[in-house]
Amino acid sequence: MCGIIGYIGNRDATPILIDGLKRLEYRGYDSAGIAVLDDGSISLQKEPGKLIELEKCLTRAPISGNLGIAHTRWATHGLPNKVNAHPHTDHSGRLALIHNGIIENYQAIKTRLQSSGYEFVTDTDTEALVNLISEFYDNGNSLEDAVRSALSQVEGTFGIVVISKDDPDKLIAARKGSPLVVGLGAGEFVVASDVSAIINHTKDVTYLDDNEIAVISRHGVKIKTIDNLEVDKKVEKISFDLDKIEKGGHEHFMLKEIMEQPQTIENAMRGRLLSDEGTVHLGGIEHESESLVYAPKILFSACGTSWHAALIGEYMLEELARTPVEVEYASEFRYRDPVIERGSVMFVISQSGETADTLAALREGKRKGAKALGICNVVGSTIARESDAGVYLHAGPEIGVASTKAFTSQVTVLSLISLLLARMRNMGASKGVEIVNEMKALPGKVQKILDHNDTIKEIAEAYCECQNFLYLGRGYNFPVALEGALKLKEISYIHAEGYPAAEMKHGPIALIDENMPVVFIATKDSTYDKITSNIEEVKARSGRIIAIATEGDEAIKSRADHVIYVPPTLDFLTPILSIVPLQLLAYHIAVMRGCDVDQPRNLAKSVTVE
């Protein structure tokens, strides 16, 4: 959600902080601000809107200093305006704080502080927190102790960085439920909510865990628990380069990431396929193979696009490994007191590894006795650290808010897990070899689809003014319909819904007329005859039909207004191919409508609040 960056060192903090905010823009935000400490005073600038507005402000009224914090805000409490933008100062102007997360008991804190004479000027929960810290600070505590005491009274989630004009050589950072990472340089340190804001300065980082506080000075970093116990933290290396998060000549990050999918799918399989044995080697979960084999049930928990991938994983595991699977929205999982059988295995899926609801579901599953396994993309993320074991996607940084390459990598990893479990339980070697060979062919087949980008762009032009879309699929392609509809609504703001094709007759068919485009995922699989009947039903009601079909299917041309072909593959691998043209269709429609493709309104890349 919000982007956080702080700097302490010997260089001017302002350009470093602004550059860091630019690296964090992809997370989604509606205002930006900066506070820099110099000559015993805090200089503060903040503006609503995009970062360029803050840069204009700094051009008119420059600020500088060797210590500072900066923030991009995604509004939760209060309108996205200048007053509510971060950083926030306390009532006396001694402290400045940036915050990601939600303080659930802020109203009670605010009411008590107001009764003690503290004045408030914003609608935010963050102002209550900075004034709570101020109360302890005013009572003679050190900055570190004031932060620690205040956080002991806070309910909710936070990633914070605090500075004080009375302690000009120190940053205090703390986290609970909202990611923070400290970059370790030579005589300088950067703390941020994402390594993308750090990589330009150092590749040596330390990740804060929940309920930890980092005391950062020019001489080093000390990390303690909120209970004041010192923690010996591991220093890790950032594994990707700066050019990995640049656009690479493409107009948008989203297009770049769509076009990277032949490579990212191959990366998800690299070193994991055992061709001669027809099986898979997944080192991250190898020591949990017995748990998987004997699990009475496998649970998946995820949100958004990752939930759609989990649905495909359910179909895969039940068909190939013949094991019962249940898919849960992470946001609902912990609130409905789910029944988890002894020995069950729970996979949580998250691109960022920081999704608040998914992380909470992981913790709830562990509390109820499930073996918790993670599937995520970001090395060192909280889910990666808290899972009992897991599998990385190796998709590289995904900057576009609307997930594309992470989705196909998730489905690829789920196919690997399904094959592994099937071979351990019931599948013969010859079938396994067939699947491995087909999986190896996937990157080339995805590239073949991408080579028809111009054709898909032409189709997008015919439909970019439409206000509603319906996406229909069956079997493995039902979750693809959900994901295709989500991509369109996320970035183009067109209302779109995904349904199982057979459910069309139970309501959505009432919407169909000559103004309603209907996207059918109608590949040659076991449900093909049924879905062509559904196409005829839409055609009879003058619906405009876009069909995703298998190469060689000439008959479908007489039924559809437009056809986009994908290469043939095994049924359970079809989603990895059939989603790609839907990603491109959504992308081109959004661009034609003048939408901000990489940073859609109201959305954030990593949802770290409930």
C-alpha positions as CSV (number, residue, x, y, z in Angstrom):
1,M,0.0,0.0,0.0
2,C,1.7,3.2,1.2
3,G,5.4,3.7,0.2
4,I,7.9,4.4,3.0
5,I,11.5,5.5,2.8
6,G,13.9,7.0,5.2
7,Y,17.6,8.0,4.9
8,I,20.4,8.9,7.2
9,G,24.0,9.5,6.1
10,N,26.3,12.2,4.8
11,R,24.6,13.0,1.5
12,D,21.6,15.3,0.8
13,A,18.6,13.2,1.8
14,T,16.0,14.9,-0.5
15,P,17.0,13.5,-3.9
16,I,17.5,10.1,-2.4
17,L,14.1,10.1,-0.8
18,I,12.4,11.4,-4.0
19,D,14.1,8.7,-6.1
20,G,13.0,6.1,-3.6
21,L,9.4,7.3,-3.8
22,K,9.6,7.0,-7.6
23,R,10.6,3.4,-7.1
24,L,7.6,2.9,-4.9
25,E,5.0,4.6,-7.1
26,Y,3.8,1.3,-8.5
27,R,2.3,0.4,-5.1
28,G,-0.5,2.9,-5.7
29,Y,-1.0,6.2,-3.9
30,D,-2.9,9.4,-3.8
31,S,-0.6,11.9,-2.1
32,A,3.1,12.3,-1.3
33,G,5.2,14.1,1.2
34,I,8.7,14.5,2.6
35,A,10.3,15.7,5.9
36,V,14.0,16.6,6.2
37,L,15.9,17.4,9.4
38,D,18.5,20.2,9.1
39,D,19.9,22.7,11.6
40,G,17.6,21.6,14.4
41,S,14.3,22.0,12.5
42,I,12.1,19.8,10.4
43,S,11.3,21.0,6.9
44,L,8.0,19.5,5.6
45,Q,6.5,19.5,2.2
46,K,3.5,17.4,1.0
47,E,1.0,17.5,-1.8
48,P,-2.1,15.5,-3.0
49,G,-1.9,13.8,-6.3
50,K,1.1,12.3,-8.1
51,L,4.7,12.6,-7.0
52,I,5.3,15.2,-9.7
53,E,3.2,17.7,-7.7
54,L,5.6,17.2,-4.7
55,E,8.6,17.7,-7.0
56,K,7.1,20.9,-8.3
57,C,6.7,22.1,-4.7
58,L,10.3,21.2,-3.9
59,T,11.5,23.1,-7.0
60,R,9.7,26.2,-5.7
61,A,10.9,25.8,-2.1
62,P,13.9,23.4,-1.9
63,I,14.7,21.6,1.3
64,S,17.8,19.7,2.2
65,G,19.5,17.8,5.0
66,N,21.3,14.6,5.8
67,L,18.4,12.8,7.5
68,G,14.8,12.5,6.3
69,I,11.7,10.5,5.6
70,A,9.2,10.4,2.7
71,H,5.9,8.7,2.0
72,T,3.3,8.0,-0.7
73,R,-0.1,7.6,0.9
74,W,-3.0,5.3,-0.1
75,A,-5.9,6.8,1.8
76,T,-7.6,4.8,4.6
77,H,-8.7,7.5,7.1
78,G,-9.6,10.9,5.6
79,L,-9.6,12.3,2.1
80,P,-6.5,12.2,0.0
81,N,-5.6,15.9,0.5
82,K,-2.7,17.9,1.6
83,V,-3.6,18.0,5.3
84,N,-4.0,14.2,5.5
85,A,-0.9,13.4,3.5
86,H,2.2,12.1,5.4
87,P,4.5,12.8,7.0
88,H,2.6,13.8,10.1
89,T,4.0,15.9,12.9
90,D,3.0,15.9,16.6
91,H,1.2,18.8,18.3
92,S,4.5,20.5,19.1
93,G,6.3,20.0,15.7
94,R,9.1,18.1,17.4
95,L,8.4,14.7,15.8
96,A,7.6,13.6,12.2
97,L,6.3,10.2,11.3
98,I,5.4,8.2,8.3
99,H,3.1,5.2,8.6
100,N,1.7,2.3,6.6
101,G,-1.1,0.2,8.2
102,I,-4.1,1.0,10.3
103,I,-4.3,1.9,14.0
104,E,-7.6,0.3,15.0
105,N,-7.9,2.0,18.4
106,Y,-6.8,5.4,17.1
107,Q,-10.2,7.0,18.1
108,A,-9.8,6.1,21.7
109,I,-6.2,7.3,21.7
110,K,-7.2,10.6,20.0
111,T,-10.1,11.2,22.5
112,R,-7.8,10.7,25.5
113,L,-5.1,12.9,24.1
114,Q,-7.5,15.7,23.2
115,S,-8.8,15.6,26.8
116,S,-5.1,16.3,27.8
117,G,-4.9,19.3,25.6
118,Y,-3.4,17.8,22.4
119,E,-4.7,19.4,19.2
120,F,-5.4,17.4,16.0
121,V,-5.6,18.8,12.5
122,T,-6.1,15.7,10.3
123,D,-8.6,12.9,9.9
124,T,-6.0,10.2,10.0
125,D,-5.2,7.4,12.5
126,T,-1.5,8.3,12.0
127,E,-1.8,11.6,13.8
128,A,-3.1,9.8,16.9
129,L,0.0,7.6,16.8
130,V,2.6,10.4,16.5
131,N,0.9,12.3,19.3
132,L,0.9,9.2,21.5
133,I,4.6,8.9,20.9
134,S,4.9,12.6,21.7
135,E,3.2,12.1,25.0
136,F,5.8,9.6,26.1
137,Y,8.6,11.8,24.6
138,D,7.3,14.8,26.5
139,N,7.6,12.8,29.7
140,G,11.3,12.6,29.4
141,N,11.7,9.3,27.6
142,S,14.3,8.8,24.8
143,L,12.9,8.7,21.3
144,E,13.4,4.9,21.2
145,D,11.6,4.4,24.5
146,A,8.8,6.7,23.6
147,V,8.2,4.8,20.3
148,R,8.3,1.5,22.2
149,S,5.9,2.6,24.9
150,A,3.5,4.0,22.4
151,L,3.5,0.9,20.3
152,S,2.7,-1.2,23.3
153,Q,-0.7,0.6,23.5
154,V,-1.5,0.4,19.8
155,E,-3.9,-2.1,18.3
156,G,-3.6,-2.8,14.5
157,T,-0.9,-2.8,12.0
158,F,2.0,-0.5,11.3
159,G,5.2,0.1,9.5
160,I,6.6,3.4,10.8
161,V,9.6,5.6,10.6
162,V,10.0,8.5,13.2
163,I,12.4,11.4,13.4
164,S,12.9,14.1,16.0
165,K,14.4,17.5,15.7
166,D,15.8,17.0,19.2
167,D,17.6,13.8,18.2
168,P,19.1,14.7,14.8
169,D,21.3,11.6,14.4
170,K,18.6,8.9,14.6
171,L,15.8,7.2,12.7
172,I,13.5,4.9,14.6
173,A,11.6,2.3,12.4
174,A,9.2,-0.4,13.6
175,R,6.8,-2.9,12.1
176,K,3.9,-5.1,12.8
177,G,2.1,-6.5,9.8
178,S,3.5,-4.0,7.3
179,P,6.9,-4.7,5.7
180,L,10.0,-2.7,6.3
181,V,13.6,-3.4,5.2
182,V,16.8,-1.7,6.2
183,G,19.5,-1.1,3.6
184,L,23.0,-1.2,5.0
185,G,25.5,1.1,3.3
186,A,28.9,2.6,4.1
187,G,28.2,5.3,6.6
188,E,24.6,5.6,5.4
189,F,21.4,3.6,5.8
190,V,18.1,3.5,4.0
191,V,14.8,2.1,5.4
192,A,11.9,1.4,3.1
193,S,8.8,-0.6,2.6
194,D,10.2,-2.3,-0.5
195,V,13.7,-3.2,-1.6
196,S,13.1,-1.4,-4.9
197,A,13.6,1.9,-3.1
198,I,17.0,0.6,-1.7
199,I,18.7,-1.2,-4.5
200,N,20.1,1.9,-6.1
201,H,22.2,2.4,-2.9
202,T,23.1,-1.0,-1.5
203,K,22.3,-4.7,-1.9
204,D,22.9,-5.5,1.7
205,V,19.6,-5.5,3.6
206,T,18.0,-6.7,6.8
207,Y,14.3,-7.4,7.0
208,L,12.4,-6.4,10.1
209,D,10.0,-9.0,11.5
210,D,6.8,-8.2,13.4
211,N,7.2,-6.4,16.7
212,E,10.7,-5.3,16.0
213,I,12.2,-1.8,16.2
214,A,15.3,-0.6,14.4
215,V,17.3,2.2,15.9
216,I,19.3,3.6,13.0
217,S,22.2,6.1,13.4
218,R,25.1,7.0,11.1
219,H,27.2,4.5,13.0
220,G,25.0,1.5,12.6
221,V,21.7,-0.3,13.1
222,K,20.5,-1.9,16.3
223,I,17.4,-4.1,16.1
224,K,15.3,-4.9,19.2
225,T,11.9,-6.3,20.0
226,I,9.2,-4.0,21.2
227,D,9.9,-5.6,24.6
228,N,13.5,-4.2,24.4
229,L,15.3,-7.5,23.7
230,E,18.2,-7.3,21.3
231,V,17.8,-9.3,18.1
232,D,20.7,-10.7,16.0
233,K,19.5,-10.2,12.4
234,K,20.8,-11.8,9.3
235,V,22.2,-9.6,6.5
236,E,20.8,-10.7,3.1
237,K,21.7,-9.8,-0.5
238,I,19.1,-8.3,-2.9
239,S,19.2,-10.8,-5.8
240,F,18.0,-8.6,-8.7
241,D,19.5,-5.7,-10.5
242,L,18.1,-2.2,-11.0
243,D,17.5,-2.9,-14.7
244,K,15.0,-5.6,-13.7
245,I,12.6,-2.9,-12.5
246,E,12.9,-0.6,-15.5
247,K,10.5,-0.6,-18.5
248,G,13.0,-2.1,-20.9
249,G,11.8,0.0,-23.9
250,H,8.1,-0.8,-23.3
251,E,5.5,1.9,-22.9
252,H,4.3,0.5,-19.6
253,F,5.5,-1.9,-16.9
254,M,2.3,-4.0,-17.5
255,L,3.1,-4.5,-21.1
256,K,6.8,-5.4,-20.3
257,E,5.6,-7.9,-17.7
258,I,3.1,-9.5,-20.1
259,M,5.8,-9.8,-22.7
260,E,8.2,-11.4,-20.2
261,Q,6.0,-14.4,-19.5
262,P,7.9,-16.8,-21.8
263,Q,10.9,-16.2,-19.6
264,T,9.1,-16.1,-16.3
265,I,7.3,-19.3,-16.9
266,E,10.5,-20.9,-17.9
267,N,12.1,-19.5,-14.7
268,A,9.4,-21.0,-12.6
269,M,10.3,-24.4,-14.1
270,R,14.0,-24.0,-14.3
271,G,15.9,-26.8,-12.6
272,R,12.7,-28.3,-11.3
273,L,11.5,-30.7,-14.1
274,L,13.0,-34.2,-14.1
275,S,12.4,-35.3,-17.7
276,D,13.6,-38.9,-17.4
277,E,11.5,-39.6,-14.3
278,G,8.5,-37.6,-15.4
279,T,8.4,-35.8,-12.1
280,V,9.5,-32.6,-10.3
281,H,12.1,-31.5,-7.8
282,L,11.0,-28.7,-5.5
283,G,13.7,-28.2,-2.9
284,G,11.7,-25.7,-0.9
285,I,9.0,-28.3,0.0
286,E,11.0,-31.5,-0.4
287,H,11.2,-32.1,3.3
288,E,7.4,-31.8,3.5
289,S,6.6,-34.4,0.9
290,E,5.3,-36.9,3.4
291,S,2.9,-34.2,4.8
292,L,1.6,-33.6,1.3
293,V,1.2,-37.3,0.4
294,Y,-0.7,-38.2,3.6
295,A,-2.7,-34.9,4.0
296,P,-6.4,-35.7,4.3
297,K,-7.1,-32.3,2.7
298,I,-5.1,-29.5,1.0
299,L,-6.2,-25.9,1.6
300,F,-5.5,-22.9,-0.5
301,S,-5.9,-19.4,0.8
302,A,-5.3,-16.2,-1.2
303,C,-6.8,-12.9,-2.4
304,G,-7.6,-11.5,-5.8
305,T,-5.5,-12.8,-8.7
306,S,-3.8,-15.3,-6.4
307,W,-7.2,-16.7,-5.5
308,H,-7.9,-17.3,-9.1
309,A,-4.6,-19.2,-9.4
310,A,-5.6,-21.2,-6.3
311,L,-8.9,-22.2,-8.0
312,I,-6.9,-23.6,-10.9
313,G,-4.6,-25.3,-8.4
314,E,-7.7,-27.0,-6.9
315,Y,-8.8,-28.4,-10.2
316,M,-5.2,-29.6,-11.0
317,L,-4.6,-31.3,-7.7
318,E,-8.0,-33.0,-7.6
319,E,-7.7,-34.3,-11.1
320,L,-4.0,-35.3,-11.2
321,A,-3.4,-36.3,-7.5
322,R,-6.9,-37.3,-6.5
323,T,-6.7,-35.4,-3.3
324,P,-9.5,-33.2,-1.8
325,V,-8.8,-29.5,-2.1
326,E,-10.6,-26.4,-0.6
327,V,-10.0,-22.9,-1.7
328,E,-10.6,-20.0,0.7
329,Y,-10.6,-16.3,0.4
330,A,-7.9,-15.3,2.9
331,S,-10.0,-12.3,3.9
332,E,-12.8,-14.6,5.1
333,F,-10.7,-17.5,6.4
334,R,-9.8,-16.3,9.8
335,Y,-13.2,-14.9,10.6
336,R,-15.4,-17.9,10.1
337,D,-13.6,-20.4,12.4
338,P,-12.8,-22.9,9.7
339,V,-12.6,-26.6,10.4
340,I,-9.1,-27.9,9.7
341,E,-8.5,-31.7,10.0
342,R,-5.4,-33.0,11.7
343,G,-2.6,-33.4,9.1
344,S,-4.0,-30.9,6.6
345,V,-1.7,-28.9,4.5
346,M,-2.4,-25.2,3.7
347,F,-0.8,-23.3,0.9
348,V,-1.0,-19.5,1.0
349,I,-0.4,-17.7,-2.3
350,S,0.8,-14.1,-2.6
351,Q,2.9,-12.3,-5.2
352,S,4.3,-9.9,-2.6
353,G,4.4,-12.2,0.3
354,E,3.1,-9.3,2.4
355,T,-0.7,-9.4,1.7
356,A,-2.2,-8.7,5.1
357,D,-5.2,-11.0,4.8
358,T,-3.2,-13.9,3.4
359,L,-0.6,-13.5,6.1
360,A,-3.3,-13.6,8.8
361,A,-4.8,-16.7,7.2
362,L,-1.4,-18.4,7.3
363,R,-1.1,-17.7,11.0
364,E,-4.6,-18.9,11.7
365,G,-4.0,-22.1,9.8
366,K,-0.8,-22.7,11.8
367,R,-2.7,-22.0,15.0
368,K,-5.2,-24.7,14.0
369,G,-2.5,-27.2,13.4
370,A,-2.1,-27.1,9.6
371,K,1.2,-27.4,7.9
372,A,1.6,-24.0,6.3
373,L,3.4,-23.7,3.0
374,G,3.9,-20.5,1.0
375,I,3.9,-19.7,-2.7
376,C,5.2,-16.2,-3.3
377,N,7.5,-14.2,-5.5
378,V,9.4,-11.9,-3.1
379,V,12.4,-13.4,-1.5
380,G,12.6,-12.6,2.2
381,S,9.0,-11.5,2.4
382,T,7.0,-12.1,5.6
383,I,5.1,-15.1,4.2
384,A,8.3,-16.6,2.9
385,R,9.8,-16.3,6.4
386,E,6.8,-17.5,8.4
387,S,5.8,-20.5,6.2
388,D,7.0,-23.9,7.3
389,A,8.2,-24.4,3.7
390,G,7.5,-23.0,0.3
391,V,8.1,-22.4,-3.4
392,Y,9.3,-19.2,-5.0
393,L,8.0,-18.1,-8.3
394,H,11.3,-16.5,-9.6
395,A,9.2,-14.1,-11.7
396,G,11.4,-11.1,-10.8
397,P,9.9,-7.8,-9.6
398,E,6.4,-7.2,-10.8
399,I,5.8,-3.4,-10.9
400,G,2.4,-3.1,-12.6
401,V,-0.4,-3.1,-10.1
402,A,-2.5,-5.5,-12.2
403,S,-0.7,-8.8,-11.8
404,T,0.2,-10.7,-15.1
405,K,3.4,-12.6,-15.0
406,A,3.0,-13.5,-11.4
407,F,-0.3,-15.1,-12.2
408,T,1.1,-17.4,-14.9
409,S,4.1,-18.2,-12.7
410,Q,1.7,-19.1,-9.8
411,V,-0.3,-21.4,-12.1
412,T,3.0,-22.9,-13.4
413,V,4.2,-23.6,-9.8
414,L,0.8,-25.1,-9.0
415,S,1.1,-27.4,-12.0
416,L,4.6,-28.5,-10.7
417,I,3.2,-29.2,-7.2
418,S,0.3,-31.1,-8.8
419,L,2.6,-33.3,-10.9
420,L,4.9,-33.9,-7.9
421,L,2.1,-35.1,-5.7
422,A,0.4,-37.1,-8.5
423,R,3.7,-39.0,-9.2
424,M,4.1,-39.7,-5.4
425,R,0.5,-40.9,-5.1
426,N,-1.0,-42.5,-8.2
427,M,0.5,-41.4,-11.6
428,G,2.7,-43.6,-13.7
429,A,6.1,-42.5,-15.1
430,S,5.0,-42.5,-18.8
431,K,2.2,-40.0,-18.1
432,G,4.6,-37.9,-16.0
433,V,7.0,-37.8,-18.9
434,E,4.2,-36.7,-21.2
435,I,3.3,-33.8,-18.9
436,V,6.9,-32.8,-18.4
437,N,7.5,-32.5,-22.1
438,E,4.3,-30.5,-22.5
439,M,5.3,-28.1,-19.7
440,K,8.7,-27.6,-21.4
441,A,6.8,-26.4,-24.5
442,L,4.8,-23.8,-22.7
443,P,7.2,-20.8,-23.0
444,G,7.4,-21.2,-26.8
445,K,3.6,-21.4,-27.0
446,V,3.1,-18.3,-24.9
447,Q,5.6,-16.5,-27.2
448,K,3.5,-17.6,-30.2
449,I,0.4,-15.9,-28.6
450,L,2.4,-12.7,-27.9
451,D,3.5,-12.6,-31.5
452,H,-0.2,-11.9,-32.4
453,N,-0.3,-8.8,-30.2
454,D,-1.2,-6.5,-33.1
455,T,-4.3,-8.7,-33.9
456,I,-5.4,-8.5,-30.3
457,K,-4.9,-4.7,-30.4
458,E,-7.2,-4.4,-33.4
459,I,-9.9,-6.4,-31.5
460,A,-9.5,-4.1,-28.5
461,E,-10.1,-1.1,-30.7
462,A,-13.5,-2.5,-31.7
463,Y,-14.6,-2.8,-28.0
464,C,-12.8,-0.1,-26.1
465,E,-15.9,2.1,-25.8
466,C,-18.1,-0.6,-24.3
467,Q,-19.2,-0.2,-20.7
468,N,-19.8,-3.9,-19.7
469,F,-18.2,-7.2,-20.5
470,L,-19.1,-10.8,-19.6
471,Y,-16.4,-13.5,-19.4
472,L,-17.4,-17.1,-19.6
473,G,-15.5,-20.4,-19.2
474,R,-15.8,-23.9,-18.1
475,G,-13.6,-26.3,-16.1
476,Y,-10.0,-25.0,-16.0
477,N,-11.1,-22.0,-17.9
478,F,-13.7,-20.8,-15.4
479,P,-11.0,-19.2,-13.2
480,V,-9.5,-17.8,-16.4
481,A,-12.8,-16.0,-17.0
482,L,-12.7,-14.6,-13.5
483,E,-9.1,-13.4,-14.0
484,G,-9.7,-12.0,-17.4
485,A,-12.7,-10.0,-16.1
486,L,-10.6,-8.8,-13.1
487,K,-7.8,-7.5,-15.4
488,L,-10.3,-5.5,-17.5
489,K,-12.0,-3.9,-14.6
490,E,-8.8,-3.2,-12.7
491,I,-7.1,-1.1,-15.4
492,S,-9.9,0.1,-17.8
493,Y,-12.6,0.8,-15.2
494,I,-15.1,-1.1,-17.4
495,H,-17.6,-3.2,-15.5
496,A,-16.7,-6.9,-16.2
497,E,-17.9,-10.1,-14.6
498,G,-16.6,-13.7,-14.9
499,Y,-18.9,-16.7,-14.7
500,P,-19.0,-20.4,-15.3
501,A,-20.5,-20.6,-18.7
502,A,-23.4,-22.9,-17.6
503,E,-24.4,-20.3,-14.9
504,M,-25.1,-17.7,-17.6
505,K,-28.7,-19.1,-17.9
506,H,-29.2,-18.5,-14.2
507,G,-29.2,-14.7,-14.4
508,P,-26.5,-13.0,-16.5
509,I,-28.3,-14.0,-19.8
510,A,-30.7,-11.2,-19.0
511,L,-27.9,-8.7,-19.7
512,I,-27.1,-9.9,-23.1
513,D,-28.0,-7.7,-26.1
514,E,-26.2,-6.2,-29.1
515,N,-24.2,-3.9,-26.8
516,M,-22.8,-6.7,-24.5
517,P,-19.4,-8.2,-25.5
518,V,-19.1,-11.7,-24.2
519,V,-15.7,-13.3,-24.0
520,F,-15.7,-17.1,-24.2
521,I,-12.7,-19.2,-23.4
522,A,-13.6,-22.0,-25.7
523,T,-10.5,-24.1,-26.2
524,K,-10.6,-27.7,-27.4
525,D,-10.9,-29.5,-24.1
526,S,-13.4,-31.8,-22.4
527,T,-16.0,-29.1,-22.1
528,Y,-15.7,-27.8,-25.6
529,D,-19.1,-29.1,-26.9
530,K,-20.9,-27.6,-23.9
531,I,-19.4,-24.2,-24.3
532,T,-20.1,-24.0,-28.0
533,S,-23.8,-24.5,-27.0
534,N,-23.4,-21.5,-24.7
535,I,-21.9,-19.5,-27.5
536,E,-25.0,-20.3,-29.6
537,E,-27.3,-19.1,-26.8
538,V,-25.5,-15.7,-26.7
539,K,-25.5,-15.4,-30.4
540,A,-29.2,-16.0,-30.5
541,R,-29.6,-12.9,-28.3
542,S,-27.4,-10.7,-30.5
543,G,-24.5,-10.7,-28.1
544,R,-21.1,-9.8,-29.5
545,I,-18.7,-12.7,-29.1
546,I,-14.9,-12.8,-28.7
547,A,-13.7,-16.4,-28.5
548,I,-10.4,-17.7,-27.2
549,A,-10.0,-20.9,-29.2
550,T,-7.5,-23.6,-30.0
551,E,-5.4,-23.3,-33.2
552,G,-7.1,-25.2,-36.0
553,D,-10.6,-24.7,-34.8
554,E,-12.2,-23.3,-37.9
555,A,-15.8,-24.0,-37.0
556,I,-15.8,-21.4,-34.2
557,K,-15.3,-18.6,-36.7
558,S,-18.9,-19.0,-37.8
559,R,-20.1,-18.5,-34.2
560,A,-17.9,-15.7,-33.0
561,D,-17.4,-12.1,-34.1
562,H,-13.7,-12.3,-33.3
563,V,-11.4,-15.3,-32.6
564,I,-8.0,-15.3,-30.8
565,Y,-6.2,-18.5,-31.2
566,V,-3.9,-20.2,-28.7
567,P,-1.8,-23.3,-29.3
568,P,-3.1,-26.7,-28.1
569,T,-1.9,-28.2,-24.8
570,L,-3.0,-30.5,-22.0
571,D,-6.3,-29.4,-20.4
572,F,-4.8,-28.6,-17.0
573,L,-2.1,-26.4,-18.6
574,T,-4.6,-24.4,-20.8
575,P,-5.0,-21.5,-18.3
576,I,-1.3,-20.6,-18.7
577,L,-2.0,-20.0,-22.4
578,S,-5.6,-18.8,-22.4
579,I,-5.1,-15.9,-20.0
580,V,-2.4,-14.3,-22.1
581,P,-4.6,-12.9,-24.8
582,L,-7.0,-11.6,-22.1
583,Q,-4.2,-9.7,-20.5
584,L,-3.3,-8.1,-23.8
585,L,-7.0,-7.3,-24.5
586,A,-7.4,-5.6,-21.2
587,Y,-4.1,-3.7,-21.6
588,H,-4.9,-2.3,-25.0
589,I,-8.5,-1.4,-24.1
590,A,-7.2,0.5,-21.0
591,V,-4.6,2.4,-23.0
592,M,-7.1,3.3,-25.7
593,R,-9.4,4.7,-22.9
594,G,-6.5,6.9,-21.6
595,C,-6.2,5.0,-18.3
596,D,-3.1,4.9,-16.1
597,V,-2.3,1.2,-16.8
598,D,0.5,0.8,-14.3
599,Q,-1.2,2.6,-11.4
600,P,-5.0,2.2,-11.7
601,R,-7.0,4.4,-9.5
602,N,-7.8,3.3,-5.9
603,L,-5.6,0.2,-6.2
604,A,-2.3,-0.8,-4.5
605,K,0.2,-3.4,-5.5
606,S,0.7,-4.9,-2.1
607,V,-2.4,-4.8,0.1
608,T,-0.9,-4.6,3.6
609,V,-4.1,-3.5,5.4
610,E,-7.4,-5.3,5.8
